[in-house]
Amino acid sequence: MPSLPELQVAFARAVTERDESPWLRDLIVSDRGLDAQARIAVYRNNVLSNYRKALQAAYPVVLALVGEAFFNHACDAYALQQPSRSGDLNDFGGEFGDFLGGWSPAAQLMYLPDVARLEWAVEQVFHAADADGLDLHALALVPQEELRNLRFELHPASGIVCSPYPILRIWQVNQPGFSGSQTVEFHAGGDALLVIRRDATVELERLAAGELSLLRALAADHTLAQAHAQALEADPGLDLAALLQRHVLSGTLVAFRNGRGATV
């Protein structure tokens, strides 16, 4: 007789991985005309149905692009490959974009993985913690010679998503209530986007090359001097003062640490 943990693991594998141990079937009571395999299938279908609902809520644009049948097929394949590791289904789906990138039925939809990554960023940003704005008075008191050593923190409800495809336009034309042309010009190039929550609303903003490099470097905990140097490689004409002012006042940057490690 298997132990309780062994029984639980075997049942979980049967439900999520279709790996049914023969001895497991012997321990399941057949009733109401359903044998052990059929009864396991009932649980499996319930689990997959919950997974589908969770992914449909997180990825409405992907769903709209491919249709329900294709989407559900992708959900089932993803769930069998990456079953939830959390008791909260809101955490399920973070790797869906990467999964779509390697899933052969979606191979012709080259833009789809990045659309999914954008949707997940929107979902995460919407639920992320809030933060107060940066202390402008404290920043003004920093000596000029020390500014270059500051490390800035981005708002916790923010993220950056980049793609060689026009994912912002794809996202926009698939929003509820959108009116106008549904045309997406794929030759127009890709997008680098700041995804950020402001006043309980998630906003998507295009980033120029230097701006993207600057924010990425700051998010990676580089000093302002290091981030500025990287941004200048992407855009030699970058106006650092104007960018800092914009992202401080708009709430992208919410805190800074000085060279002694103190957070303000």
C-alpha positions in Angstrom: 0.0 0.0 0.0 1.5 3.4 -1.0 1.9 6.1 1.6 -0.3 9.2 1.5 2.3 11.4 -0.1 3.0 8.8 -2.8 -0.8 8.5 -3.4 -1.1 12.3 -3.7 1.8 12.6 -6.1 0.5 9.8 -8.3 -2.9 11.3 -8.4 -1.5 14.8 -9.3 0.5 13.2 -12.1 -2.5 11.4 -13.4 -4.5 14.6 -13.5 -1.9 17.1 -14.8 0.5 14.9 -16.7 -1.7 12.0 -17.9 0.7 9.7 -16.2 -1.6 7.1 -14.6 0.1 4.5 -12.5 -1.7 1.1 -12.9 -1.8 0.7 -9.1 -3.5 4.0 -8.7 -6.5 2.8 -10.7 -6.8 -0.2 -8.4 -7.3 2.2 -5.4 -10.1 4.2 -7.1 -13.6 3.1 -6.5 -15.6 2.5 -9.7 -19.2 3.8 -9.3 -22.1 5.1 -11.3 -20.9 3.4 -14.4 -17.5 5.2 -14.3 -14.3 3.2 -14.1 -11.1 4.5 -12.5 -9.8 6.0 -15.7 -13.0 7.8 -16.4 -13.2 9.2 -12.9 -9.6 10.5 -13.2 -10.6 12.1 -16.5 -13.4 14.0 -14.7 -10.9 15.6 -12.3 -8.5 16.3 -15.2 -11.2 18.1 -17.2 -12.1 20.2 -14.2 -8.4 21.1 -13.6 -7.9 22.0 -17.3 -11.1 24.0 -17.3 -9.9 26.1 -14.4 -6.6 26.6 -16.1 -8.3 27.7 -19.3 -10.4 30.3 -17.4 -7.3 31.7 -15.7 -5.5 32.1 -18.9 -8.5 33.5 -20.7 -8.7 36.2 -18.0 -5.0 37.0 -18.3 -4.7 36.8 -22.1 -7.8 38.2 -23.7 -5.9 39.6 -26.7 -4.3 36.3 -27.5 -7.7 34.7 -27.2 -9.2 37.3 -29.6 -6.4 36.8 -32.1 -6.5 33.0 -32.3 -10.0 32.0 -31.3 -11.3 29.9 -28.5 -10.6 26.5 -30.0 -7.0 27.2 -30.7 -6.5 29.1 -27.4 -7.9 26.2 -25.4 -5.7 23.7 -27.2 -2.7 25.9 -26.3 -3.9 26.2 -22.7 -4.2 22.4 -22.3 -0.8 21.8 -23.8 0.8 24.6 -21.6 -0.9 23.3 -18.5 0.3 19.7 -19.1 3.8 21.1 -19.6 3.8 23.7 -16.9 1.1 22.9 -14.2 0.5 25.5 -11.6 3.0 25.6 -8.7 0.9 28.0 -6.7 -2.4 27.8 -4.8 -3.4 31.1 -6.5 -4.4 30.8 -10.1 -3.6 34.4 -10.6 0.1 33.3 -10.5 -0.5 30.8 -13.3 0.5 31.7 -16.8 3.8 33.7 -16.4 5.6 31.4 -18.9 2.8 31.3 -21.5 4.6 33.7 -23.9 7.7 31.6 -23.8 5.6 28.4 -24.3 3.9 29.9 -27.4 7.4 30.8 -28.8 8.3 27.1 -28.8 4.9 25.6 -29.6 4.8 24.3 -33.2 1.0 25.1 -33.9 1.8 28.8 -33.2 5.0 28.9 -35.3 3.4 31.0 -38.1 2.2 33.6 -35.6 5.6 35.1 -34.8 4.2 38.0 -33.0 2.0 36.0 -30.6 4.6 35.2 -27.9 5.4 38.9 -27.5 1.7 39.9 -27.4 1.4 37.3 -24.6 4.4 38.8 -22.8 2.8 42.2 -23.0 -0.5 41.0 -21.6 1.3 39.3 -18.7 3.1 42.5 -18.0 -0.2 44.4 -17.9 -1.6 41.7 -15.6 1.3 41.9 -13.2 1.5 45.7 -13.2 -2.2 45.9 -12.4 -1.9 43.8 -9.3 1.6 45.0 -8.2 2.2 47.1 -5.0 1.8 50.8 -5.0 4.5 53.3 -4.1 4.8 56.9 -3.0 6.4 59.4 -5.4 10.0 60.3 -5.2 10.9 62.9 -2.6 11.8 65.9 -4.7 13.0 67.9 -1.8 15.5 65.2 -0.8 16.7 64.9 -4.4 17.2 68.7 -4.6 19.5 68.5 -1.5 21.9 66.0 -3.2 25.1 67.7 -4.0 25.8 68.1 -7.7 29.0 66.0 -7.5 27.1 63.1 -5.9 24.2 62.9 -8.5 26.2 60.6 -10.8 26.4 57.9 -8.0 22.7 57.8 -7.3 20.8 54.6 -8.0 17.1 55.1 -8.9 14.3 52.6 -8.3 11.4 52.2 -10.7 7.8 52.0 -9.6 7.0 48.4 -8.5 3.9 48.5 -10.7 6.0 49.0 -13.9 7.7 46.9 -16.4 9.4 47.0 -19.9 8.4 44.9 -22.8 10.2 45.0 -26.2 9.3 43.3 -29.5 10.3 43.5 -33.2 6.6 43.5 -33.9 4.0 46.3 -33.4 2.5 44.8 -30.3 1.1 48.0 -29.0 -1.1 48.4 -32.1 -2.1 44.7 -31.9 -3.0 45.2 -28.3 -4.9 48.4 -28.9 -7.1 47.2 -31.8 -8.1 44.2 -29.7 -9.3 46.2 -26.7 -13.1 46.2 -25.8 -14.8 49.2 -27.4 -12.1 49.9 -29.9 -13.4 51.7 -32.9 -11.7 52.4 -36.1 -9.4 50.6 -38.5 -8.3 47.2 -37.4 -5.3 47.3 -39.7 -1.9 46.5 -38.3 1.2 47.6 -40.3 3.8 44.9 -39.5 6.4 46.7 -41.7 6.2 49.7 -39.4 8.6 48.1 -37.0 8.5 47.0 -33.4 7.9 48.5 -30.0 9.7 49.2 -26.8 7.1 49.8 -24.1 6.9 51.0 -20.6 4.0 49.3 -18.9 3.0 51.3 -15.7 0.1 51.8 -13.4 -0.9 55.3 -12.7 -4.1 56.3 -10.8 -5.4 52.7 -10.9 -5.0 52.6 -14.7 -2.4 50.6 -16.6 -0.7 52.7 -19.2 1.5 51.7 -22.1 4.1 54.2 -23.4 6.5 53.9 -26.3 10.2 54.4 -25.3 12.9 55.8 -27.5 16.1 53.9 -27.8 18.1 56.0 -25.3 15.2 56.2 -22.9 14.8 52.4 -23.0 18.5 51.9 -22.3 18.4 54.4 -19.4 15.4 52.8 -17.7 16.7 49.3 -18.2 20.1 50.2 -16.7 18.4 51.9 -13.7 16.1 48.9 -13.2 19.3 46.8 -13.2 20.6 48.9 -10.2 23.2 50.7 -12.2 24.3 54.2 -11.0 23.0 57.2 -12.9 26.4 57.7 -14.4 26.5 54.1 -15.7 22.9 54.3 -17.0 23.7 57.6 -18.7 26.7 56.1 -20.5 24.7 53.2 -21.8 21.9 55.5 -22.9 24.3 57.7 -24.8 25.5 54.6 -26.8 21.9 54.1 -27.9 21.2 57.9 -28.4 24.2 60.3 -28.5 21.9 63.3 -28.3 20.0 62.1 -25.3 18.9 64.8 -22.9 19.4 63.2 -19.4 18.0 66.1 -17.4 14.7 66.2 -19.4 14.3 62.4 -19.2 14.9 62.3 -15.4 12.5 65.2 -14.9 9.8 63.5 -16.9 10.1 60.1 -15.3 10.3 61.5 -11.8 7.3 63.7 -12.2 5.3 61.0 -13.9 6.0 58.5 -11.2 8.2 56.1 -13.1 11.1 56.7 -10.6 9.9 56.5 -7.0 13.1 56.4 -4.9 16.8 56.7 -5.0 19.8 55.5 -3.0 22.9 57.5 -2.5 26.5 56.3 -2.6 26.2 55.2 1.1 23.3 52.9 0.3 20.6 55.0 2.0 17.2 54.8 0.3 15.3 58.1 -0.1 
